[in-house]
């Protein structure tokens, strides 16, 4: 199972690069860093599919770091929620697939995000509504580590714990970079585990590119004693493309054709090695 999820994540990366292509600025780094997290959520844990996307009891996913929505578009396409051919229309005039999530236009989007720091507050409202309606669905929220510099995140974290919203699960994509540099240099947010624990959350730390670790952490969502769950995922910004990894320079920029071809080839090699059963670790 984990091998299948790992391969699916790399196939999603390939589709991301091909969707972005070259000559137009896109959010490469943060989209590539969260691929395994989204893959495990949608293909392992969440009660969600193309047939269930309007089901009132479906699990919800809220992408608080909205600039990484291209990764979500790819996953929704793999699920059949979005037509595969539509991915190539990203950020075109009139397209349903814009640079940040649009809940009114795009199937599969649960919340309009992009102004950072608001996703967990939105999730709290959905969780409280579920409680009032006696519904059992879960709400998963993906935050960036740079996003945690926003004070509203911590107000929302207090609210989740105060109301014992155990149907809320936060995943932090801790890739250590933001748009203009490293998170630590701009405004440090560590220690993340200690902060979330101090706010009343159960905390797990995982390698955000290890699908077995991610799935193991997600399995704790339904097995807690009155506390919401925060999963701190250590990731690599630009994961899978050597010249993008651990750099803020590809947070939002255009690729040259040469860069695009190199990125595509590197990911194709990763897919090939996994299909033949000798992936490097």
JORA-V276010 format. One record per pair of residues at least 12 apart in sequence whose C-alpha atoms are under 8 Angstrom apart, sorted by the first residue. I is the first residue (numbers start at 1). J is the second residue. D is the distance in Angstrom with one decimal. If there is no record, write none. Layout:
I;J;D / I;J;D
//
This chain:
2;211;6.2 / 2;212;6.0 / 3;274;8.0 / 5;39;6.8 / 5;40;7.0 / 5;43;7.6 / 5;211;6.9 / 6;36;7.3 / 6;211;6.4 / 7;271;6.5 / 7;274;6.5 / 7;275;7.5 / 8;39;7.2 / 9;35;5.9 / 9;36;5.6 / 9;39;5.9 / 10;267;7.0 / 10;270;7.2 / 10;271;6.1 / 11;271;6.8 / 12;35;7.2 / 12;71;7.6 / 12;74;6.3 / 12;75;6.9 / 13;32;6.5 / 13;35;7.0 / 13;71;8.0 / 13;240;7.7 / 13;267;7.2 / 14;264;6.5 / 14;267;6.0 / 14;268;7.1 / 15;74;6.8 / 16;32;7.9 / 16;70;7.0 / 16;71;6.6 / 16;74;6.5 / 17;260;7.4 / 17;263;7.3 / 17;264;6.5 / 18;264;7.4 / 19;87;5.9 / 19;88;5.2 / 19;90;7.4 / 20;88;7.7 / 20;90;7.8 / 21;255;7.5 / 21;257;8.0 / 21;260;6.3 / 22;254;6.1 / 22;255;4.7 / 22;256;5.6 / 22;257;5.6 / 22;260;6.0 / 23;254;5.3 / 23;255;5.8 / 23;256;6.1 / 23;257;7.4 / 24;253;7.2 / 24;254;4.7 / 24;255;7.1 / 25;252;5.9 / 25;253;4.1 / 25;254;3.8 / 25;255;7.3 / 26;99;7.8 / 26;251;7.8 / 26;252;5.1 / 26;253;5.5 / 26;254;6.2 / 27;67;6.5 / 27;68;6.4 / 27;70;7.9 / 27;250;7.1 / 27;251;5.3 / 27;252;4.3 / 27;253;6.8 / 28;68;8.0 / 28;238;6.3 / 28;250;5.9 / 28;251;5.7 / 28;252;6.2 / 28;253;7.6 / 29;237;4.9 / 29;238;3.9 / 29;239;7.3 / 29;244;6.8 / 29;245;7.5 / 29;247;7.8 / 29;248;7.3 / 29;250;5.5 / 29;251;4.8 / 29;252;7.5 / 30;67;7.7 / 30;68;5.7 / 30;175;7.8 / 30;237;5.8 / 30;238;6.5 / 30;251;6.5 / 31;67;7.8 / 31;68;4.5 / 31;69;7.1 / 31;70;6.4 / 31;71;5.2 / 31;238;7.5 / 32;71;7.1 / 32;237;6.8 / 32;238;5.1 / 32;239;5.4 / 32;240;7.3 / 33;173;7.3 / 33;175;6.8 / 33;235;5.9 / 33;236;5.5 / 33;237;5.0 / 33;238;5.7 / 33;239;5.3 / 34;71;7.5 / 34;173;6.3 / 34;208;7.5 / 34;235;7.5 / 35;71;6.4 / 36;208;6.7 / 36;209;5.6 / 36;210;7.5 / 36;211;6.4 / 37;208;6.5 / 37;209;7.5 / 37;211;7.8 / 37;214;7.0 / 38;71;7.8 / 38;72;7.1 / 38;75;7.4 / 39;75;7.1 / 40;211;6.7 / 40;214;6.9 / 40;215;6.3 / 41;218;8.0 / 42;75;7.6 / 44;215;7.2 / 45;215;7.4 / 45;218;6.9 / 45;219;7.6 / 46;58;8.0 / 46;59;5.7 / 46;60;7.9 / 47;59;5.2 / 48;60;8.0 / 49;79;6.4 / 49;80;8.0 / 49;81;7.5 / 50;79;6.3 / 50;80;5.8 / 50;81;4.9 / 53;81;8.0 / 53;108;6.4 / 57;135;6.6 / 57;136;6.9 / 57;137;5.5 / 58;137;6.0 / 58;138;7.9 / 59;137;5.0 / 59;138;5.0 / 59;139;5.9 / 59;140;7.8 / 60;110;6.8 / 60;137;7.5 / 60;138;6.3 / 60;139;4.7 / 60;140;6.2 / 61;109;7.9 / 61;110;6.6 / 61;139;5.8 / 61;140;4.8 / 61;141;5.9 / 61;142;7.9 / 62;109;7.7 / 62;110;6.1 / 62;111;6.1 / 62;119;6.4 / 62;123;7.2 / 62;139;7.4 / 62;140;6.2 / 62;141;4.8 / 62;142;6.5 / 63;111;7.6 / 63;113;6.9 / 63;119;6.8 / 63;141;5.9 / 63;142;5.1 / 63;143;7.0 / 64;113;5.8 / 64;114;6.8 / 64;116;6.5 / 64;117;6.7 / 64;118;6.5 / 64;119;4.2 / 64;120;7.1 / 64;141;6.5 / 64;142;5.7 / 64;143;5.3 / 64;144;7.8 / 65;113;7.1 / 65;114;6.2 / 65;116;6.2 / 65;117;7.8 / 65;119;7.9 / 65;142;6.7 / 65;143;5.4 / 65;144;5.8 / 65;147;7.1 / 66;100;5.3 / 66;101;6.1 / 66;112;7.9 / 66;113;5.0 / 66;114;4.2 / 66;115;7.6 / 66;116;7.4 / 67;99;6.3 / 67;100;5.3 / 67;101;8.0 / 67;114;5.9 / 68;100;7.6 / 69;99;7.0 / 69;100;6.0 / 69;101;6.2 / 70;99;7.3 / 73;87;7.2 / 73;97;7.6 / 74;87;7.2 / 76;108;6.9 / 81;107;6.7 / 81;108;6.7 / 82;107;7.0 / 100;112;7.7 / 100;113;6.6 / 100;114;5.7 / 101;113;5.9 / 101;114;7.2 / 116;147;6.0 / 116;150;7.3 / 117;143;8.0 / 117;147;5.9 / 117;148;7.0 / 117;150;5.5 / 117;151;7.5 / 117;152;5.7 / 117;153;5.3 / 118;152;6.7 / 118;153;6.8 / 119;141;6.8 / 119;143;7.7 / 120;141;6.5 / 120;153;6.6 / 120;156;6.0 / 120;157;7.4 / 120;170;7.8 / 121;152;7.8 / 121;153;7.4 / 121;156;5.1 / 123;139;6.4 / 123;140;7.9 / 123;141;7.2 / 123;168;7.1 / 124;156;7.3 / 124;159;7.5 / 124;160;6.2 / 124;165;7.4 / 124;168;7.4 / 126;139;7.8 / 127;139;7.0 / 127;165;6.6 / 127;167;6.6 / 127;168;6.8 / 128;165;7.5 / 136;167;7.6 / 137;167;6.9 / 138;167;4.6 / 138;168;6.0 / 138;169;7.6 / 139;167;6.1 / 139;168;4.9 / 139;169;6.3 / 140;168;6.0 / 140;169;4.8 / 140;170;5.9 / 140;171;7.4 / 141;168;7.6 / 141;169;6.2 / 141;170;4.8 / 141;171;6.1 / 142;170;6.0 / 142;171;4.8 / 142;172;5.9 / 142;173;7.0 / 143;170;7.2 / 143;171;6.2 / 143;172;4.8 / 143;173;6.1 / 144;172;5.6 / 144;173;4.9 / 144;174;6.2 / 144;175;7.8 / 145;172;6.2 / 145;173;6.1 / 145;174;4.9 / 145;175;7.0 / 145;176;6.7 / 145;177;7.9 / 145;183;7.4 / 145;189;7.3 / 146;176;7.4 / 146;177;6.9 / 146;178;5.7 / 146;183;5.7 / 146;189;7.7 / 148;189;6.8 / 149;187;6.9 / 149;188;8.0 / 149;189;6.8 / 154;199;8.0 / 157;196;7.7 / 157;199;6.5 / 158;199;5.8 / 158;200;7.3 / 160;228;6.8 / 161;199;7.0 / 161;200;5.4 / 161;201;6.3 / 161;227;6.1 / 161;228;6.3 / 162;200;7.9 / 164;226;5.5 / 164;227;5.6 / 164;228;6.6 / 165;226;7.6 / 165;227;6.9 / 165;228;5.7 / 166;221;7.8 / 166;222;8.0 / 166;224;7.6 / 166;226;6.1 / 166;227;5.5 / 166;228;4.3 / 166;229;7.1 / 167;221;7.6 / 167;222;7.9 / 167;228;6.9 / 168;228;5.7 / 168;229;6.9 / 169;221;6.9 / 169;228;6.1 / 169;229;4.9 / 169;230;5.9 / 169;231;7.6 / 170;229;6.3 / 170;230;4.6 / 170;231;6.1 / 171;230;5.8 / 171;231;4.7 / 171;232;6.0 / 171;233;6.9 / 172;230;7.5 / 172;231;6.2 / 172;232;4.9 / 172;233;5.7 / 173;208;7.4 / 173;232;7.0 / 173;233;5.4 / 173;234;6.7 / 173;235;6.4 / 174;232;6.8 / 174;233;5.7 / 174;234;5.0 / 174;235;5.6 / 174;236;7.9 / 175;234;6.2 / 175;235;4.6 / 175;236;5.0 / 175;237;5.1 / 175;246;7.7 / 176;235;7.9 / 176;236;7.8 / 176;237;7.5 / 176;246;8.0 / 177;237;6.9 / 177;246;7.4 / 177;247;7.0 / 177;248;5.8 / 178;248;6.1 / 178;251;7.1 / 179;248;5.9 / 179;249;7.7 / 179;251;5.5 / 179;252;7.4 / 180;248;6.3 / 180;249;7.7 / 181;247;7.9 / 181;248;5.6 / 182;248;7.1 / 192;232;7.4 / 193;205;7.4 / 193;232;7.0 / 196;230;7.1 / 200;227;6.7 / 200;228;7.9 / 201;227;5.5 / 201;228;5.3 / 201;229;5.7 / 201;230;6.4 / 202;224;8.0 / 202;227;6.0 / 202;228;6.2 / 202;229;4.9 / 202;230;6.1 / 203;229;6.0 / 203;230;4.9 / 203;231;5.9 / 203;232;7.3 / 204;217;6.7 / 204;229;7.8 / 204;230;6.4 / 204;231;4.9 / 204;232;6.2 / 205;231;5.8 / 205;232;4.7 / 205;233;6.0 / 205;234;7.6 / 206;231;7.1 / 206;232;6.2 / 206;233;4.9 / 206;234;6.3 / 207;233;5.5 / 207;234;5.1 / 207;235;6.6 / 208;233;4.4 / 208;234;5.0 / 208;235;4.9 / 209;234;7.9 / 209;235;6.4 / 217;231;7.0 / 238;250;7.4 / 240;263;8.0 / 240;266;7.2 / 240;267;6.3 / 241;263;5.4 / 241;266;6.4 / 241;267;7.1 / 242;263;7.8 / 242;266;7.9
//
